[in-house]
Amino acid sequence: MIYDAVEYAEANNVDVVLGDTAGRLHTSSGLMDQLAKIDRVIEPDMTLFVDEAVAGQDAVNRASEFDDTSNIDGTVLTKADADTQGGAAISIAHVTGKPILFLGTGQDYNDIERFEPERIVDSLLGE
């Protein structure tokens, strides 16, 4: 589908195409191979890794594998309102060397905000 969407966009002067792959485990080599192919064929301008902030070390492991496969540009963490410590955000940024860009903070369309590292530091320090 993503290939068709990109072809349509190019033929119709559409500047932005958002592609969302089906959820996948980093341990599924077939699905990870699909990501590598999308990256190789489409050559996206930006690739974001999206996971749950509350997933802990599993999210960190997935981010590392996804970055190895698709060379992500940054991360979006959902359910950030349930993770007061920010451990996943810090660890994902560390292992990938890529920024956390946005946090999902609820169930509504507008419940997304730019990631502000200072807020995580303040939370960790109890400020």
C-alpha positions as CSV (number, residue, x, y, z in Angstrom):
1,M,0.0,0.0,0.0
2,I,2.7,2.5,0.9
3,Y,4.3,2.1,-2.6
4,D,0.9,2.9,-4.2
5,A,0.5,5.9,-1.9
6,V,3.9,7.3,-2.8
7,E,3.3,6.8,-6.5
8,Y,0.0,8.6,-6.3
9,A,1.6,11.5,-4.3
10,E,4.3,11.9,-6.9
11,A,1.9,11.8,-9.8
12,N,-0.4,14.3,-8.1
13,N,2.0,16.8,-6.6
14,V,1.2,15.8,-3.0
15,D,4.0,16.8,-0.7
16,V,3.5,14.6,2.3
17,V,2.6,10.9,2.6
18,L,2.2,9.4,6.1
19,G,2.7,5.6,6.2
20,D,1.9,3.5,9.1
21,T,3.0,-0.1,9.2
22,A,1.1,-2.8,11.1
23,G,2.3,-3.5,14.6
24,R,5.2,-5.9,14.6
25,L,7.5,-7.5,17.0
26,H,11.2,-6.8,16.5
27,T,11.8,-10.6,16.8
28,S,9.8,-11.3,13.7
29,S,12.4,-11.3,11.0
30,G,9.9,-11.5,8.1
31,L,8.1,-8.3,9.3
32,M,11.4,-6.6,10.0
33,D,12.6,-7.4,6.5
34,Q,9.5,-5.7,5.2
35,L,10.5,-2.5,7.0
36,A,14.0,-2.7,5.5
37,K,12.4,-3.1,2.1
38,I,10.1,-0.1,2.6
39,D,13.1,2.0,3.7
40,R,15.2,0.9,0.8
41,V,12.6,1.3,-1.9
42,I,10.7,4.4,-0.7
43,E,13.7,6.2,0.8
44,P,11.5,8.2,3.2
45,D,12.4,11.7,4.3
46,M,11.6,10.8,7.9
47,T,11.0,7.6,9.8
48,L,9.5,7.6,13.3
49,F,9.4,4.8,15.8
50,V,6.2,4.8,17.8
51,D,5.7,2.8,21.0
52,E,4.2,3.0,24.4
53,A,6.0,4.9,27.1
54,V,4.9,2.3,29.7
55,A,6.4,-0.6,27.8
56,G,9.8,-0.2,29.6
57,Q,12.7,-2.3,28.5
58,D,10.7,-4.0,25.8
59,A,10.2,-0.6,24.1
60,V,13.9,0.1,24.4
61,N,14.8,-3.2,22.7
62,R,12.3,-2.7,20.0
63,A,13.6,0.9,19.3
64,S,17.1,-0.4,19.0
65,E,16.1,-3.2,16.5
66,F,13.9,-0.8,14.5
67,D,16.7,1.7,14.3
68,D,19.1,-1.0,13.1
69,T,16.6,-2.0,10.4
70,S,15.2,1.4,9.3
71,N,17.5,4.0,10.7
72,I,14.8,5.9,12.6
73,D,14.9,9.7,12.8
74,G,13.1,10.0,16.1
75,T,10.5,8.5,18.5
76,V,6.9,9.2,19.4
77,L,5.8,7.7,22.7
78,T,2.2,7.0,23.5
79,K,0.6,6.7,26.9
80,A,3.2,9.1,28.3
81,D,0.6,10.4,30.8
82,A,0.8,7.0,32.5
83,D,4.7,7.1,32.7
84,T,5.7,9.7,35.3
85,Q,9.3,8.7,35.4
86,G,10.2,8.9,31.7
87,G,12.5,5.9,31.9
88,A,11.6,4.6,28.4
89,A,12.1,8.0,26.9
90,I,15.6,8.4,28.3
91,S,16.7,4.9,27.5
92,I,15.3,4.9,23.9
93,A,17.0,8.3,23.2
94,H,20.2,6.8,24.6
95,V,20.3,3.5,22.7
96,T,19.2,5.0,19.4
97,G,21.0,8.4,19.6
98,K,17.8,9.8,18.2
99,P,15.5,12.4,19.8
100,I,12.1,11.8,21.4
101,L,9.9,14.1,19.3
102,F,6.3,13.8,20.6
103,L,4.4,12.3,23.5
104,G,0.9,11.0,23.3
105,T,-0.9,12.0,26.5
106,G,-4.5,10.8,26.2
107,Q,-7.1,9.3,23.9
108,D,-8.2,12.4,21.9
109,Y,-6.7,13.6,18.6
110,N,-5.3,16.7,20.3
111,D,-3.6,14.7,23.1
112,I,-0.1,15.0,21.6
113,E,2.6,17.4,22.6
114,R,6.2,18.1,21.8
115,F,8.7,16.3,24.0
116,E,10.3,18.6,26.5
117,P,13.3,17.0,28.2
118,E,13.3,19.5,31.0
119,R,10.0,18.1,32.2
120,I,11.4,14.6,32.5
121,V,14.4,15.9,34.4
122,D,12.2,17.9,36.8
123,S,10.0,14.8,37.3
124,L,13.0,12.7,38.1
125,L,14.4,15.3,40.6
126,G,11.0,15.8,42.2
127,E,10.6,19.4,41.1
